[in-house]
Amino acid sequence: MTFRAKQPSTPRHRSTHDQEARQKLYVTIGFIAVIAAAIGILIAAVAVSYYNDHLQSVVTVDGQDVSRDAYVKRAEIELFRVTEAEKRVREALAAGEVSQENANTQLQQLSQQRDGVGQTALDGLVDEILLAKYAAEEGVSASDADIEAALVKEASRPELRKTYAIFVRPEVDAGQDFPTPEQSAAAKATAERALAELEGGADFGAVAAKYSTDISKENGGLYGTLADTNPTDTAWVKALFALPDDGTTEVIEGADCTYRIGRVTEITPAREDPAFRSAVEQGPGLEAYKAALVGRVLRDKLDEQLVAAATKSPVEQVRAYEIMVDAGGTEEEARAAHILYSPKDDPGGASQLADDDPAWAAAKAEADAAVAKLQATPADQRDVAFADLAKAQSDDTSSGINGGDLGWFTRGTMVEEFGTAVFDGNHAVGDIIGPVKSQFGYHVIRYDGKRPPADQRAAALLLAAREPGADFQALARESSDGLEASKGGDLGWVAPGQSRDQKVDDILFKLKPGEISEGLQLADGYHIYKAGEKEVRPLTPEQINKIGLYAFDAWYTAKKAGATIEEHYDALSGL
């Protein structure tokens, strides 16, 4: 047998066609991978964009996030509410239910609300979350019937009452903020005479012209058509809405020391606006609108529950006394009165006139004449003469009605020329300064004194009140800026919840009789309290009213202070 050596096999070479096919495959796979990556990036970008535009949190409340979508929807609802309110004001004006002046004031307030709808929406969402949490703790809930009732109320135009008024504002001495007890008593006696004449059948307009200090006396006493939300005076408005048609209130002392009488001559019942629900559906949407009402329903139900608990009677009360120093920061303060003589009697248009306009010279001549008259008046009669001139001639009608009195102020709150004239130089109380020219006209100024900054005065008064043998009530009469200064700071009997700020209760009810508190700084100034005797006493109607006004806010403010609220400003940008 013959063996042959085996020849090595020749390797096979791939064809050019196979290589090209493989290259195309790899390219295709790579291209697909790139496209897939691009699509993935695009999807991620879209997802991030969608999240940022719709789901990103604008605020976190106790760990619960509020999305941009929820915020935008709530802002739309708040804007709708403002628009509807503006429409109702214009309709009331057209129907003669409100005066032009009243309508302008309301529209200006609504314009400010329109500018602030973003913050209103954010605050509303925060409150909604917190109220839901706190209401659940209190066993309070909002049923579908509650929400429907709230919607009907919001869709309804409020009850309106055509009102005539007589206001008797007490006289106030020059340089003082509040009337003396004698001045208050005189004003009350005048108001009671007016009421007696009305009860005797006298014409309301004639009695108003005779006794009222309000400008409405020039129109027969017609004050306007009021809703129960009118801010004039809470007790007076409440009394008006308790009257029958053609009813007249008693004499009511207001929080501003003014005595008021009101008569209702026409009542327009509340009525639902049939177009409101349709407008909601075409606007923000009915379900979204109802959802936004949940917080309001919970607030109202909590308020009712809290007031019922807070007004149980009798309760321990404290006889309290107060020395109050108005908020004024750390700047020196001055007090003055002025009579303004404006070119053409127009303070707002004075700055538009050229310096050589004859109206400026005419205004200066009037001011010079007033200065000459006042300086020729005996010193003991000058304050009365100044007040009479201010009421009769001043183009600043807001201070003119008060005899020109501007109260206490800091340099920076006045125009530069006025501030310089009052604060610079050595003036004695009662000095007449000027005329001083400003952008508004010529000011004839009566200098009424200076005092240290509010914080220094409060510290000094606290030290004085704690001096052995100090007379707290005498200090209050002499130095307090409070409403009760003329009564020695006597606040009367104070019940828990009667004060606007819970901090006041916390201080008053921890003091022992005769003890004096540390100074308490609140938004309106500095307060020093002294506790008198303590008794268990029934609540008066006035106390119940005050407790009802403050109960919810005091409770909610304390609860909300413990919440964790974090606004995300980046998420809010661009909204």
C-alpha positions as CSV (number, residue, x, y, z in Angstrom):
1,M,0.0,0.0,0.0
2,T,1.2,3.4,-1.0
3,F,0.9,6.2,1.4
4,R,0.7,9.8,0.2
5,A,1.5,12.6,2.2
6,K,-1.7,14.7,2.9
7,Q,-1.6,18.1,1.3
8,P,-2.4,21.0,3.6
9,S,-5.8,22.5,2.9
10,T,-5.9,25.9,1.3
11,P,-7.7,28.4,3.6
12,R,-10.9,29.8,2.1
13,H,-11.0,33.6,1.7
14,R,-14.3,35.4,2.4
15,S,-15.6,37.1,-0.6
16,T,-15.6,40.9,-0.9
17,H,-19.4,40.6,-0.9
18,D,-19.5,39.0,2.5
19,Q,-17.2,41.6,4.0
20,E,-19.3,44.4,2.7
21,A,-22.5,42.8,4.0
22,R,-21.0,42.5,7.5
23,Q,-19.8,46.1,7.4
24,K,-23.2,47.3,6.5
25,L,-24.7,45.2,9.3
26,Y,-22.4,46.8,11.8
27,V,-23.1,50.2,10.5
28,T,-26.8,49.6,10.6
29,I,-26.6,48.3,14.2
30,G,-24.6,51.3,15.2
31,F,-26.9,53.7,13.4
32,I,-29.9,52.0,15.2
33,A,-28.1,52.3,18.5
34,V,-27.4,56.0,17.9
35,I,-31.1,56.5,16.9
36,A,-32.2,54.6,20.0
37,A,-29.9,56.6,22.2
38,A,-31.1,59.9,20.6
39,I,-34.7,58.8,21.1
40,G,-33.9,57.9,24.7
41,I,-32.3,61.3,25.3
42,L,-35.3,62.9,23.6
43,I,-37.8,60.9,25.7
44,A,-35.8,61.8,28.8
45,A,-35.7,65.5,27.9
46,V,-39.5,65.4,27.2
47,A,-40.0,63.7,30.5
48,V,-37.8,66.2,32.4
49,S,-39.5,69.1,30.6
50,Y,-43.0,67.7,31.4
51,Y,-42.0,67.2,35.0
52,N,-40.6,70.7,35.3
53,D,-43.7,72.2,33.5
54,H,-46.3,70.2,35.3
55,L,-45.2,68.0,38.2
56,Q,-42.4,69.9,39.8
57,S,-43.2,70.9,43.4
58,V,-43.7,74.6,44.0
59,V,-44.1,74.2,47.8
60,T,-43.8,71.4,50.3
61,V,-46.1,71.4,53.3
62,D,-45.2,68.9,56.1
63,G,-43.7,66.6,53.4
64,Q,-46.6,66.9,51.0
65,D,-45.7,68.4,47.6
66,V,-47.9,70.8,45.5
67,S,-47.3,70.5,41.8
68,R,-47.0,73.4,39.3
69,D,-50.2,72.2,37.6
70,A,-52.1,72.5,40.9
71,Y,-50.6,75.9,41.5
72,V,-51.5,77.1,38.0
73,K,-55.0,75.9,38.3
74,R,-55.5,77.6,41.7
75,A,-54.1,80.8,40.3
76,E,-56.7,80.5,37.4
77,I,-59.4,80.1,40.0
78,E,-58.3,83.1,42.1
79,L,-58.1,85.3,38.9
80,F,-61.6,84.2,38.0
81,R,-62.8,85.2,41.5
82,V,-61.3,88.7,41.1
83,T,-62.8,89.1,37.7
84,E,-66.3,88.1,38.9
85,A,-66.0,90.5,41.9
86,E,-65.0,93.3,39.5
87,K,-68.0,92.6,37.3
88,R,-70.4,92.7,40.3
89,V,-69.0,96.0,41.5
90,R,-69.6,97.5,38.1
91,E,-73.1,96.1,37.9
92,A,-73.9,97.5,41.4
93,L,-72.6,100.9,40.3
94,A,-74.7,100.8,37.2
95,A,-77.8,99.9,39.3
96,G,-77.1,102.7,41.7
97,E,-76.5,100.4,44.6
98,V,-73.1,101.9,45.3
99,S,-71.6,105.3,44.9
100,Q,-68.9,106.1,42.3
101,E,-66.4,106.7,45.2
102,N,-67.3,103.4,46.9
103,A,-67.0,101.5,43.6
104,N,-63.6,103.1,42.8
105,T,-62.3,102.0,46.2
106,Q,-63.5,98.5,45.7
107,L,-62.1,98.3,42.2
108,Q,-58.8,99.6,43.4
109,Q,-58.7,96.9,46.1
110,L,-59.6,94.2,43.6
111,S,-56.8,95.5,41.3
112,Q,-54.4,94.9,44.1
113,Q,-55.8,91.4,44.6
114,R,-55.4,90.8,40.9
115,D,-51.7,91.7,41.1
116,G,-51.3,89.2,44.0
117,V,-53.2,86.2,42.7
118,G,-50.0,84.2,42.5
119,Q,-49.3,84.5,46.2
120,T,-53.0,84.1,47.1
121,A,-53.0,80.8,45.2
122,L,-49.9,79.6,46.9
123,D,-51.2,80.5,50.3
124,G,-54.5,78.9,49.6
125,L,-52.9,75.6,48.7
126,V,-50.8,75.6,51.8
127,D,-53.8,76.4,54.0
128,E,-55.8,73.7,52.2
129,I,-53.3,71.0,53.1
130,L,-52.9,72.2,56.7
131,L,-56.6,72.6,57.3
132,A,-57.3,69.2,56.0
133,K,-54.8,67.8,58.5
134,Y,-56.0,69.8,61.5
135,A,-59.7,69.3,60.7
136,A,-59.2,65.5,60.7
137,E,-57.6,65.8,64.1
138,E,-60.7,67.8,65.3
139,G,-63.2,65.4,63.7
140,V,-64.3,67.9,61.1
141,S,-64.9,67.1,57.4
142,A,-66.4,68.7,54.3
143,S,-69.3,66.8,52.8
144,D,-70.5,67.1,49.2
145,A,-73.5,69.0,50.6
146,D,-71.2,71.4,52.4
147,I,-69.2,72.1,49.3
148,E,-72.4,72.7,47.2
149,A,-73.7,75.1,49.8
150,A,-70.4,77.0,49.7
151,L,-70.6,77.1,45.9
152,V,-74.2,78.5,46.1
153,K,-73.0,81.1,48.6
154,E,-70.1,82.2,46.4
155,A,-72.4,82.4,43.4
156,S,-74.8,84.6,45.3
157,R,-74.8,88.4,45.4
158,P,-74.8,89.4,49.1
159,E,-77.7,91.0,50.9
160,L,-77.5,94.8,50.5
161,R,-78.9,97.4,52.8
162,K,-79.5,101.1,51.9
163,T,-78.2,102.9,54.9
164,Y,-78.4,106.4,56.4
165,A,-76.0,107.4,59.0
166,I,-75.2,109.9,61.8
167,F,-71.6,109.8,63.1
168,V,-70.5,111.9,66.0
169,R,-66.8,112.0,66.3
170,P,-65.5,113.4,69.6
171,E,-63.3,116.5,69.7
172,V,-59.7,115.7,70.3
173,D,-57.2,118.2,71.8
174,A,-54.4,119.4,69.5
175,G,-51.4,117.1,69.9
176,Q,-53.5,114.2,71.2
177,D,-54.5,111.0,69.5
178,F,-57.6,110.2,71.4
179,P,-60.5,112.1,73.2
180,T,-60.6,112.6,76.9
181,P,-63.4,110.9,78.9
182,E,-65.1,114.3,79.0
183,Q,-64.9,114.7,75.2
184,S,-66.2,111.1,74.6
185,A,-69.1,111.8,77.0
186,A,-70.0,115.0,75.2
187,A,-70.0,113.2,71.8
188,K,-72.1,110.4,73.2
189,A,-74.6,112.9,74.6
190,T,-74.8,114.6,71.2
191,A,-75.5,111.2,69.5
192,E,-78.2,110.4,72.1
193,R,-79.9,113.8,71.4
194,A,-79.9,113.0,67.7
195,L,-81.4,109.5,68.4
196,A,-84.1,111.1,70.7
197,E,-85.1,113.5,67.9
198,L,-85.3,110.6,65.4
199,E,-87.5,108.6,67.7
200,G,-89.6,111.7,68.1
201,G,-90.3,111.7,64.3
202,A,-87.7,114.2,63.1
203,D,-86.5,114.0,59.5
204,F,-83.3,111.9,59.3
205,G,-81.6,114.3,56.9
206,A,-82.3,117.3,59.1
207,V,-81.0,115.5,62.2
208,A,-77.9,114.4,60.3
209,A,-77.2,117.9,59.1
210,K,-77.5,119.2,62.6
211,Y,-75.4,116.6,64.5
212,S,-73.4,114.4,62.2
213,T,-69.6,114.9,61.7
214,D,-69.6,112.6,58.6
215,I,-69.6,114.0,55.1
216,S,-72.8,112.0,54.4
217,K,-74.7,114.7,56.2
218,E,-74.4,116.8,53.0
219,N,-76.6,114.2,51.3
220,G,-79.3,113.8,53.8
221,G,-77.3,111.3,55.8
222,L,-77.2,108.7,52.9
223,Y,-74.2,106.6,53.7
224,G,-74.6,104.1,50.9
225,T,-75.8,100.5,50.1
226,L,-73.8,98.2,52.3
227,A,-73.0,94.5,52.5
228,D,-72.4,92.8,55.8
229,T,-68.7,92.8,55.0
230,N,-68.5,96.6,55.1
231,P,-65.4,97.6,57.1
232,T,-66.7,100.9,58.7
233,D,-67.2,99.4,62.2
234,T,-67.9,95.8,63.0
235,A,-70.5,96.4,65.8
236,W,-72.3,99.1,63.8
237,V,-72.6,97.0,60.6
238,K,-73.7,94.0,62.7
239,A,-76.5,96.1,64.2
240,L,-77.6,97.3,60.8
241,F,-78.0,93.8,59.5
242,A,-80.1,92.9,62.5
243,L,-82.6,95.6,61.7
244,P,-86.0,95.2,59.9
245,D,-86.7,97.5,57.0
246,D,-87.0,101.1,58.1
247,G,-85.4,100.2,61.4
248,T,-82.9,102.4,63.3
249,T,-80.0,101.3,65.5
250,E,-79.2,102.5,69.0
251,V,-76.2,104.7,69.6
252,I,-73.2,102.5,69.0
253,E,-69.7,103.3,70.2
254,G,-67.2,102.2,67.5
255,A,-63.7,100.9,68.0
256,D,-62.5,104.3,66.7
257,C,-64.3,106.2,69.6
258,T,-67.0,107.5,67.1
259,Y,-70.7,107.2,68.1
260,R,-72.9,106.0,65.3
261,I,-76.6,105.7,64.5
262,G,-77.8,103.9,61.4
263,R,-81.1,103.5,59.6
264,V,-82.0,100.9,57.0
265,T,-84.5,102.0,54.4
266,E,-84.3,99.3,51.7
267,I,-83.2,95.7,51.8
268,T,-82.1,93.8,48.7
269,P,-82.0,90.0,49.6
270,A,-79.1,87.8,48.6
271,R,-79.7,86.1,45.3
272,E,-77.8,83.5,43.3
273,D,-76.3,84.6,40.0
274,P,-77.7,82.2,37.4
275,A,-74.7,82.8,35.1
276,F,-72.1,82.1,37.7
277,R,-72.1,78.3,37.5
278,S,-71.9,78.4,33.7
279,A,-69.0,80.9,33.9
280,V,-67.2,78.5,36.2
281,E,-67.6,75.6,33.8
282,Q,-66.4,77.6,30.9
283,G,-63.5,79.0,33.0
284,P,-61.5,77.0,35.6
285,G,-63.9,74.1,35.6
286,L,-66.6,73.1,38.1
287,E,-64.8,70.2,39.7
288,A,-61.6,72.1,40.2
289,Y,-63.6,75.1,41.6
290,K,-65.4,72.8,44.1
291,A,-62.1,71.3,45.1
292,A,-60.8,74.8,45.9
293,L,-63.8,75.4,48.2
294,V,-62.9,72.5,50.5
295,G,-60.4,74.6,52.5
296,R,-63.0,77.4,53.0
297,V,-65.6,74.9,54.2
298,L,-63.2,73.3,56.7
299,R,-62.2,76.8,57.9
300,D,-65.8,77.8,58.5
301,K,-66.7,74.6,60.3
302,L,-63.6,74.8,62.4
303,D,-64.3,78.4,63.2
304,E,-67.9,77.6,64.3
305,Q,-66.5,74.8,66.6
306,L,-63.7,76.9,68.1
307,V,-66.0,79.9,68.8
308,A,-68.6,77.6,70.5
309,A,-65.8,76.2,72.8
310,A,-64.2,79.6,73.4
311,T,-67.4,81.4,74.4
312,K,-68.6,79.1,77.1
313,S,-69.5,81.2,80.1
314,P,-68.7,82.0,82.9
315,V,-64.9,82.0,82.7
316,E,-61.9,83.4,84.7
317,Q,-61.1,87.0,83.6
318,V,-58.5,89.5,84.5
319,R,-58.9,93.2,85.0
320,A,-56.1,94.5,82.8
321,Y,-54.2,97.8,82.3
322,E,-52.0,98.7,79.4
323,I,-49.3,101.2,78.4
324,M,-48.9,101.1,74.6
325,V,-46.2,102.8,72.4
326,D,-47.0,103.0,68.7
327,A,-44.6,101.2,66.4
328,G,-42.1,103.7,65.1
329,G,-38.8,101.8,64.8
330,T,-35.6,103.4,65.9
331,E,-36.0,106.9,64.5
332,E,-36.8,110.1,66.4
333,E,-40.4,111.2,66.0
334,A,-42.1,114.6,65.7
335,R,-45.6,115.8,65.9
336,A,-47.1,118.6,63.9
337,A,-50.2,120.0,62.3
338,H,-50.3,121.7,58.9
339,I,-52.5,123.8,56.6
340,L,-51.7,123.1,52.9
341,Y,-52.2,125.9,50.3
342,S,-51.9,124.3,46.9
343,P,-51.8,126.1,43.5
344,K,-55.4,126.0,42.1
345,D,-56.4,124.1,45.3
346,D,-55.0,120.9,43.7
347,P,-52.2,119.1,45.6
348,G,-52.0,116.4,43.0
349,G,-51.5,118.8,40.1
350,A,-49.1,121.2,41.8
351,S,-46.0,119.5,40.6
352,Q,-47.1,119.8,37.0
353,L,-47.1,123.6,37.2
354,A,-44.1,125.8,36.2
355,D,-42.5,127.6,39.1
356,D,-43.5,130.9,37.6
357,D,-47.1,130.0,37.2
358,P,-49.2,132.7,38.9
359,A,-51.1,130.0,40.9
360,W,-47.9,129.4,43.0
361,A,-47.8,133.1,43.9
362,A,-51.5,133.0,44.8
363,A,-51.0,130.0,47.1
364,K,-48.0,131.6,48.8
365,A,-50.0,134.8,49.4
366,E,-52.7,132.7,51.1
367,A,-50.1,130.9,53.2
368,D,-48.5,134.2,54.2
369,A,-51.8,135.6,55.3
370,A,-52.5,132.5,57.4
371,V,-49.1,132.8,59.1
372,A,-49.6,136.5,59.8
373,K,-53.1,135.8,61.3
374,L,-51.8,132.9,63.5
375,Q,-48.8,134.9,64.8
376,A,-51.1,137.7,65.7
377,T,-53.4,135.4,67.7
378,P,-52.7,135.1,71.4
379,A,-50.8,132.0,72.3
380,D,-53.6,130.5,74.4
381,Q,-56.0,130.8,71.5
382,R,-53.7,129.8,68.7
383,D,-54.4,126.1,68.7
384,V,-58.1,126.7,68.2
385,A,-57.5,129.3,65.5
386,F,-55.1,126.9,63.7
387,A,-57.7,124.1,63.8
388,D,-60.4,126.4,62.4
389,L,-58.2,127.5,59.6
390,A,-57.2,124.0,58.7
391,K,-60.8,122.8,58.6
392,A,-61.9,125.8,56.4
393,Q,-58.9,126.3,54.1
394,S,-56.5,123.3,54.0
395,D,-56.2,121.5,50.6
396,D,-55.1,118.4,52.5
397,T,-58.7,117.5,53.4
398,S,-57.7,114.2,55.2
399,S,-55.8,116.1,57.9
400,G,-57.9,119.3,57.6
401,I,-61.0,117.6,59.0
402,N,-58.8,116.9,62.2
403,G,-57.7,120.5,62.5
404,G,-54.6,119.8,60.4
405,D,-53.2,117.3,62.9
406,L,-50.7,114.8,61.4
407,G,-50.0,112.7,64.5
408,W,-46.5,111.5,65.2
409,F,-44.2,110.7,62.3
410,T,-40.5,110.2,61.4
411,R,-38.5,112.4,59.1
412,G,-38.6,109.9,56.2
413,T,-42.4,109.6,56.1
414,M,-42.7,113.3,55.0
415,V,-41.5,115.0,51.8
416,E,-38.0,116.3,52.3
417,E,-38.8,120.0,52.7
418,F,-41.4,119.3,55.3
419,G,-39.2,116.9,57.3
420,T,-36.3,119.3,57.2
421,A,-38.4,122.2,58.4
422,V,-39.8,120.2,61.4
423,F,-36.8,118.2,62.5
424,D,-34.0,120.8,62.0
425,G,-33.7,123.9,64.1
426,N,-34.8,124.7,67.7
427,H,-38.6,124.9,67.8
428,A,-40.8,125.4,70.8
429,V,-44.1,123.7,71.1
430,G,-46.8,125.8,69.4
431,D,-44.3,127.6,67.1
432,I,-45.6,128.4,63.6
433,I,-43.2,127.3,60.9
434,G,-43.3,128.4,57.3
435,P,-44.7,128.8,54.8
436,V,-42.7,125.8,53.5
437,K,-42.8,125.0,49.8
438,S,-43.0,121.4,48.6
439,Q,-44.2,119.6,45.5
440,F,-47.8,119.9,46.9
441,G,-47.9,123.6,47.7
442,Y,-47.1,125.8,50.7
443,H,-47.4,124.3,54.2
444,V,-48.1,126.4,57.3
445,I,-46.9,124.2,60.1
446,R,-47.6,124.1,63.8
447,Y,-44.8,122.4,65.7
448,D,-46.2,120.1,68.5
449,G,-43.0,118.5,69.8
450,K,-40.5,115.7,69.4
451,R,-40.0,112.4,71.2
452,P,-37.4,109.6,71.3
453,P,-37.7,106.5,69.1
454,A,-40.5,104.1,70.0
455,D,-38.1,101.4,71.4
456,Q,-36.4,103.8,73.7
457,R,-39.7,105.2,75.0
458,A,-41.1,101.7,75.6
459,A,-37.9,100.8,77.6
460,A,-38.1,103.9,79.6
461,L,-41.8,103.5,80.4
462,L,-41.2,99.9,81.5
463,L,-38.5,101.1,83.9
464,A,-40.8,103.9,85.2
465,A,-43.8,101.5,85.6
466,R,-41.7,99.2,87.8
467,E,-40.3,101.9,90.1
468,P,-41.5,101.3,93.7
469,G,-44.7,103.2,94.2
470,A,-45.2,104.0,90.5
471,D,-48.7,104.9,89.4
472,F,-49.3,102.7,86.4
473,Q,-52.5,104.4,85.4
474,A,-51.0,107.9,85.7
475,L,-48.2,106.8,83.4
476,A,-50.7,105.5,80.9
477,R,-52.7,108.7,80.9
478,E,-49.5,110.7,80.4
479,S,-47.5,108.6,77.9
480,S,-49.5,105.8,76.4
481,D,-50.5,105.8,72.7
482,G,-53.3,103.3,73.3
483,L,-57.0,103.8,72.8
484,E,-57.6,103.6,76.6
485,A,-54.9,106.1,77.6
486,S,-57.4,108.7,78.8
487,K,-58.8,106.0,81.1
488,G,-55.5,105.2,82.6
489,G,-54.9,102.3,80.2
490,D,-57.9,100.4,81.7
491,L,-58.8,97.6,79.3
492,G,-61.6,96.4,81.5
493,W,-62.2,92.8,82.2
494,V,-60.4,90.6,79.7
495,A,-61.4,87.0,78.9
496,P,-59.2,84.3,77.3
497,G,-59.4,84.7,73.5
498,Q,-60.6,88.3,73.7
499,S,-57.2,89.7,72.5
500,R,-56.2,89.6,68.8
501,D,-52.9,88.1,69.6
502,Q,-52.5,84.9,71.6
503,K,-49.3,86.3,73.1
504,V,-51.3,88.8,75.1
505,D,-53.4,86.1,76.7
506,D,-50.2,84.1,77.5
507,I,-48.9,87.1,79.4
508,L,-52.0,88.4,81.1
509,F,-53.2,85.1,82.5
510,K,-49.7,84.3,83.9
511,L,-49.4,87.6,85.8
512,K,-50.5,87.7,89.4
513,P,-52.6,90.6,90.5
514,G,-50.4,93.7,90.7
515,E,-47.6,92.3,88.6
516,I,-46.3,94.2,85.5
517,S,-45.3,92.3,82.3
518,E,-42.2,92.6,80.3
519,G,-42.5,94.7,77.2
520,L,-44.3,92.9,74.4
521,Q,-43.6,93.9,70.8
522,L,-46.4,93.3,68.4
523,A,-47.1,94.6,64.8
524,D,-48.7,97.8,66.1
525,G,-46.1,98.7,68.7
526,Y,-44.9,97.9,72.2
527,H,-47.2,96.9,75.0
528,I,-46.8,96.8,78.8
529,Y,-49.5,95.2,80.9
530,K,-50.5,95.2,84.5
531,A,-52.8,92.7,86.0
532,G,-55.5,93.7,88.4
533,E,-57.9,91.4,90.2
534,K,-59.1,88.1,88.7
535,E,-62.6,86.8,88.8
536,V,-64.8,84.1,87.3
537,R,-67.4,86.2,85.3
538,P,-69.9,85.7,82.6
539,L,-68.9,87.0,79.1
540,T,-70.5,90.2,77.9
541,P,-72.0,90.4,74.3
542,E,-69.0,92.6,73.4
543,Q,-66.5,90.0,74.6
544,I,-68.3,87.2,72.8
545,N,-68.2,89.3,69.6
546,K,-64.4,89.8,70.0
547,I,-63.7,86.2,70.8
548,G,-65.7,85.2,67.8
549,L,-63.6,87.5,65.6
550,Y,-60.3,86.2,66.8
551,A,-60.8,82.6,67.8
552,F,-59.9,80.9,64.5
553,D,-57.0,83.1,63.6
554,A,-55.4,82.7,67.0
555,W,-55.8,78.9,66.9
556,Y,-54.7,78.6,63.3
557,T,-51.7,80.9,63.7
558,A,-50.4,78.8,66.6
559,K,-50.9,75.5,64.7
560,K,-49.4,76.8,61.5
561,A,-46.3,78.0,63.4
562,G,-45.4,74.3,64.0
563,A,-45.7,73.3,60.3
564,T,-42.8,72.9,57.9
565,I,-43.4,74.9,54.8
566,E,-40.8,75.1,52.1
567,E,-41.4,77.2,48.9
568,H,-39.4,76.2,45.9
569,Y,-38.6,79.5,44.2
570,D,-36.9,77.9,41.2
571,A,-40.2,76.1,40.4
572,L,-42.1,79.3,40.8
573,S,-40.0,81.3,38.4
574,G,-41.7,82.1,35.1
575,L,-45.2,81.5,36.5
